[in-house]
Amino acid sequence: MGTNEIALYQTMVLIRRFEETVNELYMQGRIPSTLHLYIGQEAVAAGVCSALNLDDYVLTTHRPHGHALAKGVEAKAIMAELFGKATGTCKGKGGSMHVGDIRVGVFPAIAIVGGNVPIAAGAALSAKMMKNGRVAVSFFGDGAANEGDWHEAMNVAALWKLPMLFVCENNLYAASTPYKAAFNIETIARRADAYGMPGVVVDGNDVLAVHRVAQQAVERARAGEGPTLIECRTYRQCGHSRSDPRTYRTQIEEAEWKTKDPIVNFRKYLLEELHVDENSLRQVDEKVEADLREAIAYADASPLPAADDLYSDVYTPTSEGGRHA
C-alpha cells in the first residue's frame, strides 16, 4: 500500500461517527444552536487533508467538522466547542460553525458562504511573501462559486500564482437550490479556464482519487506554479442543517447516492482488493468509538466560560487603560 489507506479509512470513520454522534446529542438537547452535518462527504476532507502538511492552512465553511478533524483538530476540543464549553476550540464562543485550531493550520470556520475564499487567498499570499513553502486550501460548496468574493479570489490567486487549492465540494445543492438551477455549465471546474488555472473534476466519494488530485495540486502550488480548482462531485446524506426536511429531492435520488457511500465502498475495497484483515478495520472502528466517548466525557466535564470571558479575544487594552476593538 502506497498511500496510508488505513489512516484514510480511520479519518473518514471518525468524521462519520462524530457527525452521527453530535446529531444524537443535538436531538437530546445537549448541543445548543444548530448543526450542518458532513455525512456523505468524508472522502473530500480526508483525501485533501492527507495531502497537506501540519502547518498548511485550511479555511472552511459553515459545515466545518469534517475538515477540522481531517486536518488534526482534536475531537474533544470540537466537542467541547459544540457544548459551549471554555475548553472548546474557540472557548465556547463559536459553536458548530466556527471551529478551528490555528496550531494545526485550521482557521476558525467562516459561516458566510464564500467568505473564507478570499481569506484563504490572503493566507496563500502570506506564504508566498514569507517563502515558507506553505499551501492554503479553501473548502466551499457549489453555492459559493456564484459569490463575488469567490471570483475575486480566483482572479488574484491566478494572477499572483498563489500557492492555493480551491476545493469545491459540489454536493449538487446550495442549501435547497439544485445545481442546474444555478449554473449554465456542466462543471464548476470549467470556470478555472477564465482565470488561467487548471480545473479538475474528481469523484468526491473516492478518497484515493481525491488524494491523488490534491497531491498533484499541492506539489504544483509548492513549486510556485499557482493555484488549482478541484471540483469534488459528492452528496450530503443529510439535510443542509438540522431544520432541513429535504423535500427538494427524492428518496430515489438519496437511495441511489447511498450506494456510492465513500466509507462503505472504501471498506469493501480494503477488504477485497488490498486484502486488509477485517480485524484491523474493526480495531479502527473501536478506537474511533473510544475517542468519541472520551470527547463527550471531556466536553461534559469542562467548565462553561466565565462571565469575564465575554470581552476576551474581542478587545485589546490601550495605553490609557481602556479597550478598543
Order of alpha helices (4+ residues) and beta strands (2+ residues): alpha-alpha-beta-alpha-alpha-alpha-beta-alpha-beta-beta-beta-alpha-beta-alpha-beta-alpha-alpha-alpha-beta-beta
